[in-house]
Amino acid sequence: MPNPEAPLIVQTDRTLLVDTSSPGYPEARDALVRFAELEKSPEHFHTYRITPLSVWNAAAAGMSAAAMEEVLRAHSRYEPPRNVVRFLHDTVERYGRVRLRREGERMFLESADETILTLAWNNRYVRQYLLAEPAAGRLEVDPALRGHVKQAMIRLGYPVEDLAGYVEGGRLDLAFREVRLSGSPLRIRPYQEEAVAVFHANGSLKGGSGVVVLPCGAGKTVVGIGAMCRTLRKTLVLTTSLTAVRQWRSELLDKTDLTPDMVGEYTGEVKDVRPVTITTYQILTYRRSRTEAFVHFDLFRASDWGLVIYDEVHLLPAPVFRVTAEIQALRRLGLTATLVREDGKEEDVFTLIGPKLYDVPWKVLERQGWIAAAECTEMRVGMDHDLRVRYSGSDRREAFRLASENPAKLPALRRLLARHAADRVLVIGQYLDQLQDYAREVGAPLITGRTPQKDRDRLYGAFRDGGLPLLFVSKVGNFAIDLPDANVLVQVSGTFGSRQEEAQRLGRVLRPKSDGSTARFYTLVSRDTLEQDPFAEKRQRFLTEQGYAYSILDLDRSTLEPAEDGARC
């Protein structure tokens, strides 16, 4: 029977419309995010889509087709279309129908369905990685091309369950400390223990590769260390910056019994390969010219690694994907706050790193007190006449930059800084000229990619210690800066419609506050421009999916206090 109060309308093209005004909206949102992707989030109806990859990720995390169907039925206003229900069951059934197994030095794709093997043999993209035609329910695969055949098979519509196992790698004995170096007791959070257990899978072939998705500030590094403590193997850690390298090293020494001589740094400054070695994607993808080889790829073979950890795996550059396709015999753990990739390579993360194994909605951890509550506000400012004329005559890229660098944002920023004079404020943006002007105008330091590491460390330290209450950062601040007391972030410009950047920036202020206070995330946007629509709307989509509502504040028509009926994006 139809239920007019239910929030969900399921359509035959596998799009899902969710009525945000329905009392059942929050529960439906939290249930749908497990197996559907948010595509649009205007004020009244949000649009999700069910895709093969979204369903396979849910299946890999243990969700059955029956459970997905039950979510649709429990929240739907009308009977879900039969073709959508059938799609869920058929798609889940495809996961695990093809398996990769090893016999001695040989490797085989196996399936009980001979038709699938025939399709694979006759597909030119798959066949180049095969050694012999189907026989006895299996196809022989070149073991060196294990990752490539998985990529080809998922594009054929059949994700491969990889049970071919791993090389052991060199032994590394380590364990969590009971008491940190600072003297405080070390307590691993329940969800961190769960994530590690799911990844390790008691050492079985079903574990050892995959992605753990947790919000910024929720302690993904601890999950990585936990995986190391379970596997007990030499580990290569790939991360985003020198700052992140230093933070990983500090965390390892603070939380485990590893000694400093066991943890190496492989960066532009130091090339030190140790049982645990930490490097950056930038170093790995360095080459002298586009025609030359990547000079540091030998690091993957520089030691008998047993585990590779990909920090911020959603940023994995294409060259590292390519080398990862060739090291499928190593255990692989991806850590991220969001699997969203603006280049559409989510399938490559699934096949080469592994499926999403563990995911907790941000609001769940907020309710449990593990991350701070946050209020998000989009503040719209106008353009003066001359700028509006220039904007109207510009191409799309230049128009976006003009809107992003709108001088009217500086007075708005001043008002925010005055309002939050007692807080710890980060100001972040995309364009260096804009940041330099604003930092100079308000008399605050700025960290960019050109800032020497020792100066970055000094400024971050001063901010952490409370001596520096206001700090400007370029996009180098999107990732891996540990500033737990930051409680206000003002975003003055961003990278077009980047959802992952929006999520990462909110994450800078999500570490729980000692006083239990709410974090505040402001975005300054030029009204009636490309910056507002479509890019701000697109940027906010992932956080909307996680349950964050954006209040809309028009600075030409209201005060800085958000209206009670603030629009929800």
Summary of the structure (lengths in Angstrom):
residues: 569
radius of gyration: 24.6
end to end distance: 30.9
largest distance: 74.7
contacts: 1882
relative contact order: 0.10
helix: 39%
strand: 21%
